[in-house]
Amino acid sequence: MTMADITIRGAGIFGLSIAWACVQRGAKVQLIDPFGAGAGSSGGLVGALAPHVPENWNPKKQFQLESLLMAADFWREVEQAGSISAGYGRTGRLQPLKDTRALELALQREKSAQTLWQGQATWTVRHATDLGPWCPPSASGMVVQDTLSGRMHPRRACAALVAALASRGVEIRPEDADQGLVLHAKGHVGLLELNDALFKPIGNGVKGQAALLRYDAGAVPQLYADGLHIIPHADGTLAIGSTSERDFDDACSTDSQLDDVIARAQAAVPTLQGVEVIERWAGIRPRAKSRAPMLGAWPGRPGHFIANGGFKIGFGMAPKISEVMADLLLEGRDLIPSGFRVEDNL
């Protein structure tokens, strides 16, 4: 049996996308997850690929911008390799502005986006009445429309990566011995292991609840209204999410908090009232102490590396993270930006 160059433990979005980037560069990869692909938070429903606001620029925001701009090519290559759609689309986003202060900030950001987004996407303040019936009601009468936000169906994206990897001979195994360099991408379970191994709080899990509705909105922008992501998927469903819960008893159960999310979404978008809820989902998202993805070498453990802490932005960050982690693992080039490094959480 041929020895692997890299063992990746964890088949969520980080583990799958980094495996794909390494395989594309000719590396031999073994991918291990006892629960299969997308078993944790990567198997959720929402799939909002949304940018940070264009202000107070820093390396983290630049990294995210580059990743969102890479997404179309990244997912096209994955889909071509495995012949399964990830449900990706750069459909943009609409955000109602609730008052004069929100409008003032949005107008400032409209100007800054022209420079910070490098002319590759726009952030525009528009009259809600100009945007058709899909635009949610706005107390100020104005909304932000950005053309950088994208959407995808998380489960379909994981399935697309699994198929692409299989086309290159990589299958997910429930267990095997480590071979070569080892990358730990095990989500919130991996963060808890790091807490124990390093004797300090590195990260934890935050519960989220989301819902999937049977509603075909067509090729329209995602919405961000009343603190909720409302994502029309390419398969004729619509996802709503999500909660952020620090204290919980059952990680996988939904409750009245999700009922409230659904009710708020229906108030923000009246056409959703009475629409069938076809799935209620709950799961644990990995949140590193820095709140940003945590990438790099495992301190004091030669040959072991970490890619974790995707929290709410893992799918949007995956194209760029897979690239820089392949650089690190295969070429020893460390291009991880400040704010995303393991040591930022120590």
Contacts in CASP RR format, 6 or more apart in sequence:
PFRMAT RR
TARGET T0000
AUTHOR 0000-0000-0000
METHOD contacts of the structure
MODEL  1
MTMADITIRGAGIFGLSIAWACVQRGAKVQLIDPFGAGAGSSGGLVGALA
PHVPENWNPKKQFQLESLLMAADFWREVEQAGSISAGYGRTGRLQPLKDT
RALELALQREKSAQTLWQGQATWTVRHATDLGPWCPPSASGMVVQDTLSG
RMHPRRACAALVAALASRGVEIRPEDADQGLVLHAKGHVGLLELNDALFK
PIGNGVKGQAALLRYDAGAVPQLYADGLHIIPHADGTLAIGSTSERDFDD
ACSTDSQLDDVIARAQAAVPTLQGVEVIERWAGIRPRAKSRAPMLGAWPG
RPGHFIANGGFKIGFGMAPKISEVMADLLLEGRDLIPSGFRVEDNL
2 28 0 8 1.000
3 28 0 8 1.000
3 179 0 8 1.000
3 180 0 8 1.000
4 28 0 8 1.000
4 29 0 8 1.000
4 30 0 8 1.000
4 179 0 8 1.000
4 180 0 8 1.000
5 22 0 8 1.000
5 27 0 8 1.000
5 28 0 8 1.000
5 29 0 8 1.000
5 179 0 8 1.000
5 180 0 8 1.000
5 181 0 8 1.000
5 330 0 8 1.000
6 19 0 8 1.000
6 22 0 8 1.000
6 27 0 8 1.000
6 28 0 8 1.000
6 29 0 8 1.000
6 30 0 8 1.000
6 180 0 8 1.000
6 181 0 8 1.000
6 182 0 8 1.000
6 183 0 8 1.000
6 329 0 8 1.000
6 330 0 8 1.000
7 29 0 8 1.000
7 30 0 8 1.000
7 32 0 8 1.000
7 176 0 8 1.000
7 178 0 8 1.000
7 179 0 8 1.000
7 180 0 8 1.000
7 181 0 8 1.000
7 182 0 8 1.000
7 183 0 8 1.000
8 15 0 8 1.000
8 18 0 8 1.000
8 19 0 8 1.000
8 22 0 8 1.000
8 29 0 8 1.000
8 30 0 8 1.000
8 31 0 8 1.000
8 32 0 8 1.000
8 182 0 8 1.000
8 183 0 8 1.000
8 185 0 8 1.000
9 32 0 8 1.000
9 33 0 8 1.000
9 182 0 8 1.000
9 183 0 8 1.000
9 184 0 8 1.000
9 185 0 8 1.000
9 186 0 8 1.000
10 31 0 8 1.000
10 32 0 8 1.000
10 33 0 8 1.000
10 184 0 8 1.000
10 185 0 8 1.000
10 186 0 8 1.000
10 187 0 8 1.000
11 31 0 8 1.000
11 32 0 8 1.000
11 33 0 8 1.000
11 35 0 8 1.000
11 36 0 8 1.000
11 37 0 8 1.000
11 38 0 8 1.000
11 39 0 8 1.000
11 158 0 8 1.000
11 162 0 8 1.000
11 172 0 8 1.000
12 33 0 8 1.000
12 37 0 8 1.000
12 38 0 8 1.000
12 39 0 8 1.000
12 40 0 8 1.000
12 42 0 8 1.000
12 43 0 8 1.000
12 158 0 8 1.000
12 185 0 8 1.000
12 187 0 8 1.000
13 38 0 8 1.000
13 42 0 8 1.000
13 154 0 8 1.000
13 157 0 8 1.000
13 158 0 8 1.000
13 161 0 8 1.000
13 310 0 8 1.000
13 314 0 8 1.000
13 315 0 8 1.000
13 318 0 8 1.000
14 185 0 8 1.000
14 187 0 8 1.000
14 293 0 8 1.000
14 307 0 8 1.000
14 308 0 8 1.000
14 310 0 8 1.000
14 314 0 8 1.000
14 318 0 8 1.000
14 321 0 8 1.000
14 322 0 8 1.000
15 31 0 8 1.000
15 183 0 8 1.000
15 185 0 8 1.000
15 307 0 8 1.000
16 31 0 8 1.000
16 37 0 8 1.000
16 38 0 8 1.000
16 42 0 8 1.000
16 158 0 8 1.000
16 161 0 8 1.000
16 162 0 8 1.000
16 165 0 8 1.000
17 74 0 8 1.000
17 161 0 8 1.000
17 318 0 8 1.000
17 319 0 8 1.000
17 321 0 8 1.000
17 322 0 8 1.000
18 183 0 8 1.000
18 185 0 8 1.000
18 307 0 8 1.000
18 321 0 8 1.000
18 322 0 8 1.000
18 325 0 8 1.000
18 326 0 8 1.000
18 329 0 8 1.000
19 29 0 8 1.000
19 31 0 8 1.000
19 161 0 8 1.000
19 165 0 8 1.000
19 170 0 8 1.000
20 78 0 8 1.000
20 161 0 8 1.000
20 164 0 8 1.000
20 165 0 8 1.000
20 322 0 8 1.000
21 322 0 8 1.000
21 323 0 8 1.000
21 325 0 8 1.000
21 326 0 8 1.000
22 29 0 8 1.000
22 326 0 8 1.000
22 329 0 8 1.000
22 330 0 8 1.000
23 29 0 8 1.000
23 165 0 8 1.000
23 168 0 8 1.000
23 170 0 8 1.000
24 77 0 8 1.000
24 326 0 8 1.000
25 326 0 8 1.000
25 330 0 8 1.000
27 326 0 8 1.000
27 329 0 8 1.000
27 330 0 8 1.000
29 165 0 8 1.000
29 170 0 8 1.000
30 170 0 8 1.000
30 173 0 8 1.000
30 176 0 8 1.000
30 179 0 8 1.000
31 165 0 8 1.000
31 170 0 8 1.000
31 171 0 8 1.000
31 172 0 8 1.000
31 173 0 8 1.000
32 172 0 8 1.000
32 173 0 8 1.000
32 174 0 8 1.000
32 175 0 8 1.000
32 176 0 8 1.000
33 39 0 8 1.000
33 172 0 8 1.000
33 174 0 8 1.000
34 174 0 8 1.000
34 175 0 8 1.000
36 172 0 8 1.000
36 174 0 8 1.000
37 158 0 8 1.000
37 159 0 8 1.000
37 161 0 8 1.000
37 162 0 8 1.000
37 172 0 8 1.000
38 154 0 8 1.000
38 155 0 8 1.000
38 158 0 8 1.000
40 187 0 8 1.000
40 283 0 8 1.000
40 284 0 8 1.000
41 187 0 8 1.000
41 188 0 8 1.000
41 208 0 8 1.000
41 283 0 8 1.000
41 284 0 8 1.000
41 285 0 8 1.000
41 286 0 8 1.000
42 154 0 8 1.000
42 158 0 8 1.000
42 315 0 8 1.000
43 154 0 8 1.000
43 155 0 8 1.000
43 158 0 8 1.000
44 154 0 8 1.000
44 155 0 8 1.000
44 210 0 8 1.000
44 281 0 8 1.000
44 283 0 8 1.000
45 153 0 8 1.000
45 154 0 8 1.000
45 155 0 8 1.000
45 210 0 8 1.000
45 211 0 8 1.000
45 212 0 8 1.000
45 239 0 8 1.000
45 241 0 8 1.000
45 279 0 8 1.000
45 281 0 8 1.000
46 154 0 8 1.000
46 210 0 8 1.000
46 229 0 8 1.000
46 231 0 8 1.000
46 239 0 8 1.000
46 240 0 8 1.000
46 241 0 8 1.000
46 242 0 8 1.000
47 151 0 8 1.000
47 152 0 8 1.000
47 153 0 8 1.000
47 154 0 8 1.000
47 229 0 8 1.000
47 231 0 8 1.000
47 239 0 8 1.000
47 315 0 8 1.000
48 149 0 8 1.000
48 150 0 8 1.000
48 151 0 8 1.000
48 222 0 8 1.000
48 224 0 8 1.000
48 229 0 8 1.000
48 231 0 8 1.000
48 312 0 8 1.000
49 68 0 8 1.000
49 71 0 8 1.000
49 149 0 8 1.000
49 150 0 8 1.000
49 151 0 8 1.000
49 152 0 8 1.000
49 315 0 8 1.000
49 316 0 8 1.000
50 93 0 8 1.000
50 149 0 8 1.000
50 150 0 8 1.000
50 222 0 8 1.000
50 224 0 8 1.000
50 229 0 8 1.000
50 313 0 8 1.000
51 61 0 8 1.000
51 64 0 8 1.000
51 65 0 8 1.000
51 68 0 8 1.000
51 121 0 8 1.000
51 146 0 8 1.000
51 148 0 8 1.000
51 149 0 8 1.000
52 60 0 8 1.000
52 61 0 8 1.000
52 64 0 8 1.000
53 109 0 8 1.000
54 61 0 8 1.000
54 109 0 8 1.000
54 112 0 8 1.000
54 113 0 8 1.000
54 116 0 8 1.000
54 117 0 8 1.000
54 123 0 8 1.000
55 108 0 8 1.000
55 109 0 8 1.000
55 112 0 8 1.000
55 116 0 8 1.000
57 116 0 8 1.000
58 338 0 8 1.000
59 337 0 8 1.000
59 338 0 8 1.000
59 339 0 8 1.000
59 340 0 8 1.000
60 292 0 8 1.000
60 337 0 8 1.000
60 338 0 8 1.000
60 339 0 8 1.000
60 340 0 8 1.000
61 116 0 8 1.000
62 337 0 8 1.000
63 317 0 8 1.000
63 320 0 8 1.000
63 337 0 8 1.000
63 340 0 8 1.000
64 313 0 8 1.000
64 316 0 8 1.000
64 317 0 8 1.000
64 320 0 8 1.000
65 116 0 8 1.000
65 117 0 8 1.000
65 118 0 8 1.000
65 148 0 8 1.000
66 320 0 8 1.000
67 316 0 8 1.000
67 317 0 8 1.000
67 318 0 8 1.000
67 319 0 8 1.000
67 320 0 8 1.000
67 321 0 8 1.000
68 121 0 8 1.000
68 148 0 8 1.000
68 149 0 8 1.000
68 150 0 8 1.000
68 316 0 8 1.000
69 120 0 8 1.000
69 121 0 8 1.000
69 148 0 8 1.000
70 319 0 8 1.000
70 320 0 8 1.000
70 323 0 8 1.000
71 88 0 8 1.000
71 90 0 8 1.000
71 150 0 8 1.000
71 316 0 8 1.000
71 319 0 8 1.000
72 88 0 8 1.000
72 89 0 8 1.000
72 90 0 8 1.000
73 319 0 8 1.000
74 318 0 8 1.000
74 319 0 8 1.000
74 322 0 8 1.000
75 86 0 8 1.000
75 87 0 8 1.000
75 88 0 8 1.000
75 152 0 8 1.000
75 157 0 8 1.000
75 160 0 8 1.000
75 319 0 8 1.000
77 164 0 8 1.000
78 86 0 8 1.000
78 160 0 8 1.000
78 161 0 8 1.000
78 164 0 8 1.000
79 85 0 8 1.000
79 86 0 8 1.000
79 160 0 8 1.000
79 164 0 8 1.000
81 163 0 8 1.000
81 164 0 8 1.000
81 167 0 8 1.000
81 168 0 8 1.000
82 160 0 8 1.000
82 163 0 8 1.000
82 164 0 8 1.000
82 166 0 8 1.000
82 167 0 8 1.000
83 163 0 8 1.000
84 156 0 8 1.000
84 159 0 8 1.000
84 160 0 8 1.000
84 163 0 8 1.000
84 164 0 8 1.000
85 156 0 8 1.000
85 160 0 8 1.000
85 234 0 8 1.000
86 152 0 8 1.000
86 153 0 8 1.000
86 156 0 8 1.000
86 157 0 8 1.000
86 160 0 8 1.000
86 161 0 8 1.000
87 151 0 8 1.000
87 152 0 8 1.000
87 153 0 8 1.000
87 156 0 8 1.000
87 157 0 8 1.000
87 160 0 8 1.000
87 233 0 8 1.000
87 234 0 8 1.000
87 235 0 8 1.000
88 150 0 8 1.000
88 151 0 8 1.000
88 152 0 8 1.000
88 157 0 8 1.000
89 150 0 8 1.000
89 151 0 8 1.000
89 152 0 8 1.000
89 234 0 8 1.000
90 147 0 8 1.000
90 148 0 8 1.000
90 149 0 8 1.000
90 150 0 8 1.000
91 149 0 8 1.000
91 150 0 8 1.000
91 151 0 8 1.000
91 219 0 8 1.000
91 220 0 8 1.000
91 221 0 8 1.000
91 222 0 8 1.000
91 232 0 8 1.000
92 145 0 8 1.000
92 146 0 8 1.000
92 147 0 8 1.000
92 148 0 8 1.000
92 149 0 8 1.000
92 150 0 8 1.000
92 221 0 8 1.000
92 222 0 8 1.000
93 144 0 8 1.000
93 145 0 8 1.000
93 146 0 8 1.000
93 149 0 8 1.000
93 150 0 8 1.000
93 221 0 8 1.000
93 222 0 8 1.000
93 223 0 8 1.000
93 224 0 8 1.000
94 131 0 8 1.000
94 134 0 8 1.000
94 135 0 8 1.000
94 136 0 8 1.000
94 143 0 8 1.000
94 144 0 8 1.000
94 145 0 8 1.000
94 221 0 8 1.000
94 222 0 8 1.000
94 223 0 8 1.000
94 224 0 8 1.000
95 143 0 8 1.000
95 144 0 8 1.000
95 146 0 8 1.000
95 223 0 8 1.000
95 224 0 8 1.000
95 225 0 8 1.000
96 128 0 8 1.000
96 136 0 8 1.000
96 137 0 8 1.000
96 138 0 8 1.000
96 139 0 8 1.000
96 140 0 8 1.000
96 141 0 8 1.000
96 142 0 8 1.000
96 143 0 8 1.000
96 225 0 8 1.000
96 268 0 8 1.000
97 103 0 8 1.000
97 106 0 8 1.000
97 125 0 8 1.000
97 138 0 8 1.000
97 139 0 8 1.000
97 140 0 8 1.000
97 141 0 8 1.000
97 142 0 8 1.000
97 143 0 8 1.000
97 144 0 8 1.000
98 138 0 8 1.000
98 139 0 8 1.000
98 140 0 8 1.000
99 139 0 8 1.000
99 140 0 8 1.000
100 140 0 8 1.000
102 140 0 8 1.000
103 125 0 8 1.000
103 140 0 8 1.000
103 142 0 8 1.000
106 123 0 8 1.000
106 125 0 8 1.000
106 142 0 8 1.000
106 144 0 8 1.000
107 125 0 8 1.000
109 123 0 8 1.000
109 144 0 8 1.000
110 123 0 8 1.000
110 124 0 8 1.000
110 125 0 8 1.000
110 144 0 8 1.000
113 121 0 8 1.000
113 122 0 8 1.000
113 123 0 8 1.000
113 146 0 8 1.000
114 122 0 8 1.000
117 123 0 8 1.000
117 148 0 8 1.000
120 148 0 8 1.000
121 146 0 8 1.000
121 147 0 8 1.000
121 148 0 8 1.000
122 145 0 8 1.000
122 146 0 8 1.000
122 147 0 8 1.000
122 148 0 8 1.000
123 144 0 8 1.000
123 145 0 8 1.000
123 146 0 8 1.000
123 148 0 8 1.000
124 144 0 8 1.000
124 145 0 8 1.000
124 146 0 8 1.000
125 142 0 8 1.000
125 143 0 8 1.000
125 144 0 8 1.000
125 145 0 8 1.000
126 142 0 8 1.000
126 143 0 8 1.000
126 144 0 8 1.000
126 145 0 8 1.000
127 141 0 8 1.000
127 142 0 8 1.000
127 143 0 8 1.000
128 135 0 8 1.000
128 136 0 8 1.000
128 137 0 8 1.000
128 138 0 8 1.000
128 141 0 8 1.000
128 142 0 8 1.000
128 143 0 8 1.000
129 141 0 8 1.000
131 143 0 8 1.000
131 145 0 8 1.000
133 271 0 8 1.000
134 217 0 8 1.000
134 220 0 8 1.000
134 221 0 8 1.000
134 223 0 8 1.000
135 143 0 8 1.000
136 143 0 8 1.000
136 223 0 8 1.000
136 225 0 8 1.000
136 268 0 8 1.000
136 269 0 8 1.000
137 268 0 8 1.000
137 270 0 8 1.000
145 221 0 8 1.000
149 221 0 8 1.000
149 222 0 8 1.000
150 222 0 8 1.000
151 222 0 8 1.000
151 231 0 8 1.000
151 232 0 8 1.000
151 233 0 8 1.000
152 315 0 8 1.000
153 233 0 8 1.000
153 234 0 8 1.000
153 235 0 8 1.000
153 237 0 8 1.000
153 239 0 8 1.000
154 315 0 8 1.000
156 235 0 8 1.000
157 315 0 8 1.000
162 172 0 8 1.000
165 171 0 8 1.000
180 303 0 8 1.000
181 303 0 8 1.000
181 304 0 8 1.000
181 305 0 8 1.000
181 329 0 8 1.000
182 303 0 8 1.000
182 304 0 8 1.000
182 305 0 8 1.000
183 304 0 8 1.000
183 305 0 8 1.000
183 306 0 8 1.000
183 307 0 8 1.000
183 325 0 8 1.000
183 329 0 8 1.000
184 190 0 8 1.000
184 193 0 8 1.000
184 298 0 8 1.000
184 304 0 8 1.000
184 305 0 8 1.000
184 306 0 8 1.000
184 307 0 8 1.000
184 308 0 8 1.000
185 306 0 8 1.000
185 307 0 8 1.000
185 308 0 8 1.000
186 193 0 8 1.000
186 308 0 8 1.000
187 286 0 8 1.000
187 308 0 8 1.000
187 309 0 8 1.000
187 310 0 8 1.000
188 204 0 8 1.000
188 205 0 8 1.000
188 284 0 8 1.000
188 285 0 8 1.000
188 286 0 8 1.000
188 287 0 8 1.000
190 286 0 8 1.000
190 308 0 8 1.000
191 202 0 8 1.000
191 203 0 8 1.000
191 204 0 8 1.000
191 205 0 8 1.000
191 286 0 8 1.000
191 287 0 8 1.000
191 288 0 8 1.000
191 308 0 8 1.000
191 309 0 8 1.000
192 203 0 8 1.000
192 204 0 8 1.000
194 202 0 8 1.000
194 203 0 8 1.000
194 306 0 8 1.000
194 308 0 8 1.000
195 201 0 8 1.000
195 202 0 8 1.000
195 203 0 8 1.000
195 204 0 8 1.000
197 301 0 8 1.000
198 299 0 8 1.000
198 346 0 8 1.000
200 346 0 8 1.000
201 289 0 8 1.000
202 288 0 8 1.000
202 289 0 8 1.000
202 294 0 8 1.000
202 345 0 8 1.000
202 346 0 8 1.000
203 286 0 8 1.000
203 287 0 8 1.000
203 288 0 8 1.000
203 289 0 8 1.000
203 309 0 8 1.000
203 345 0 8 1.000
204 287 0 8 1.000
205 284 0 8 1.000
205 285 0 8 1.000
205 286 0 8 1.000
205 287 0 8 1.000
206 244 0 8 1.000
206 245 0 8 1.000
206 246 0 8 1.000
206 284 0 8 1.000
206 285 0 8 1.000
206 287 0 8 1.000
206 311 0 8 1.000
207 243 0 8 1.000
207 244 0 8 1.000
207 245 0 8 1.000
207 246 0 8 1.000
207 248 0 8 1.000
207 251 0 8 1.000
207 282 0 8 1.000
207 283 0 8 1.000
207 284 0 8 1.000
207 285 0 8 1.000
208 241 0 8 1.000
208 242 0 8 1.000
208 243 0 8 1.000
208 244 0 8 1.000
208 245 0 8 1.000
208 282 0 8 1.000
208 283 0 8 1.000
208 284 0 8 1.000
208 285 0 8 1.000
209 241 0 8 1.000
209 242 0 8 1.000
209 243 0 8 1.000
209 245 0 8 1.000
209 254 0 8 1.000
209 255 0 8 1.000
209 257 0 8 1.000
209 258 0 8 1.000
209 261 0 8 1.000
209 280 0 8 1.000
209 281 0 8 1.000
209 282 0 8 1.000
209 283 0 8 1.000
210 239 0 8 1.000
210 240 0 8 1.000
210 241 0 8 1.000
210 242 0 8 1.000
210 258 0 8 1.000
210 261 0 8 1.000
210 280 0 8 1.000
210 281 0 8 1.000
210 282 0 8 1.000
211 239 0 8 1.000
211 240 0 8 1.000
211 241 0 8 1.000
211 258 0 8 1.000
211 261 0 8 1.000
211 262 0 8 1.000
211 277 0 8 1.000
211 279 0 8 1.000
211 280 0 8 1.000
211 281 0 8 1.000
212 237 0 8 1.000
212 238 0 8 1.000
212 239 0 8 1.000
212 240 0 8 1.000
212 277 0 8 1.000
212 278 0 8 1.000
212 279 0 8 1.000
212 280 0 8 1.000
212 281 0 8 1.000
213 237 0 8 1.000
213 238 0 8 1.000
213 239 0 8 1.000
213 240 0 8 1.000
213 272 0 8 1.000
213 275 0 8 1.000
213 276 0 8 1.000
213 277 0 8 1.000
213 278 0 8 1.000
214 236 0 8 1.000
214 237 0 8 1.000
214 238 0 8 1.000
214 275 0 8 1.000
214 276 0 8 1.000
214 278 0 8 1.000
215 232 0 8 1.000
215 236 0 8 1.000
215 237 0 8 1.000
215 238 0 8 1.000
215 272 0 8 1.000
215 275 0 8 1.000
216 232 0 8 1.000
216 236 0 8 1.000
216 237 0 8 1.000
216 238 0 8 1.000
217 232 0 8 1.000
217 236 0 8 1.000
217 238 0 8 1.000
218 232 0 8 1.000
218 236 0 8 1.000
219 232 0 8 1.000
220 232 0 8 1.000
222 229 0 8 1.000
222 230 0 8 1.000
222 231 0 8 1.000
222 232 0 8 1.000
223 229 0 8 1.000
223 230 0 8 1.000
223 268 0 8 1.000
223 269 0 8 1.000
224 230 0 8 1.000
225 265 0 8 1.000
225 268 0 8 1.000
225 269 0 8 1.000
226 264 0 8 1.000
226 265 0 8 1.000
226 267 0 8 1.000
226 268 0 8 1.000
227 264 0 8 1.000
228 240 0 8 1.000
228 241 0 8 1.000
228 242 0 8 1.000
228 261 0 8 1.000
228 264 0 8 1.000
228 265 0 8 1.000
228 268 0 8 1.000
229 239 0 8 1.000
229 240 0 8 1.000
229 241 0 8 1.000
229 242 0 8 1.000
230 238 0 8 1.000
230 239 0 8 1.000
230 240 0 8 1.000
230 241 0 8 1.000
230 265 0 8 1.000
230 268 0 8 1.000
230 269 0 8 1.000
230 272 0 8 1.000
231 238 0 8 1.000
231 239 0 8 1.000
231 240 0 8 1.000
232 238 0 8 1.000
233 239 0 8 1.000
237 278 0 8 1.000
238 272 0 8 1.000
238 275 0 8 1.000
240 261 0 8 1.000
240 262 0 8 1.000
240 265 0 8 1.000
241 261 0 8 1.000
241 265 0 8 1.000
242 261 0 8 1.000
243 257 0 8 1.000
243 258 0 8 1.000
243 261 0 8 1.000
245 257 0 8 1.000
250 282 0 8 1.000
251 282 0 8 1.000
251 283 0 8 1.000
251 284 0 8 1.000
252 282 0 8 1.000
252 283 0 8 1.000
253 282 0 8 1.000
254 280 0 8 1.000
254 281 0 8 1.000
254 282 0 8 1.000
258 280 0 8 1.000
258 282 0 8 1.000
262 277 0 8 1.000
265 272 0 8 1.000
266 272 0 8 1.000
266 273 0 8 1.000
266 274 0 8 1.000
266 275 0 8 1.000
285 310 0 8 1.000
285 311 0 8 1.000
285 312 0 8 1.000
286 308 0 8 1.000
286 309 0 8 1.000
286 310 0 8 1.000
286 311 0 8 1.000
287 309 0 8 1.000
287 310 0 8 1.000
287 311 0 8 1.000
288 294 0 8 1.000
288 308 0 8 1.000
288 309 0 8 1.000
288 310 0 8 1.000
288 311 0 8 1.000
288 345 0 8 1.000
289 344 0 8 1.000
289 345 0 8 1.000
290 339 0 8 1.000
290 340 0 8 1.000
290 344 0 8 1.000
290 345 0 8 1.000
291 311 0 8 1.000
292 309 0 8 1.000
292 339 0 8 1.000
292 340 0 8 1.000
292 344 0 8 1.000
293 307 0 8 1.000
293 308 0 8 1.000
293 309 0 8 1.000
293 310 0 8 1.000
293 311 0 8 1.000
293 313 0 8 1.000
293 314 0 8 1.000
293 317 0 8 1.000
293 321 0 8 1.000
293 340 0 8 1.000
294 306 0 8 1.000
294 307 0 8 1.000
294 308 0 8 1.000
294 309 0 8 1.000
294 340 0 8 1.000
294 341 0 8 1.000
294 342 0 8 1.000
294 344 0 8 1.000
294 345 0 8 1.000
295 306 0 8 1.000
295 307 0 8 1.000
295 321 0 8 1.000
295 324 0 8 1.000
295 325 0 8 1.000
295 328 0 8 1.000
295 336 0 8 1.000
295 340 0 8 1.000
295 341 0 8 1.000
295 342 0 8 1.000
296 305 0 8 1.000
296 306 0 8 1.000
296 307 0 8 1.000
296 325 0 8 1.000
296 328 0 8 1.000
296 334 0 8 1.000
296 336 0 8 1.000
296 341 0 8 1.000
296 342 0 8 1.000
297 303 0 8 1.000
297 304 0 8 1.000
297 305 0 8 1.000
297 306 0 8 1.000
297 328 0 8 1.000
297 342 0 8 1.000
298 304 0 8 1.000
298 305 0 8 1.000
298 306 0 8 1.000
298 342 0 8 1.000
299 342 0 8 1.000
299 343 0 8 1.000
299 346 0 8 1.000
305 325 0 8 1.000
305 328 0 8 1.000
305 329 0 8 1.000
306 342 0 8 1.000
307 321 0 8 1.000
307 325 0 8 1.000
310 317 0 8 1.000
314 321 0 8 1.000
324 335 0 8 1.000
324 336 0 8 1.000
327 333 0 8 1.000
327 334 0 8 1.000
327 335 0 8 1.000
328 334 0 8 1.000
328 335 0 8 1.000
328 336 0 8 1.000
338 344 0 8 1.000
END
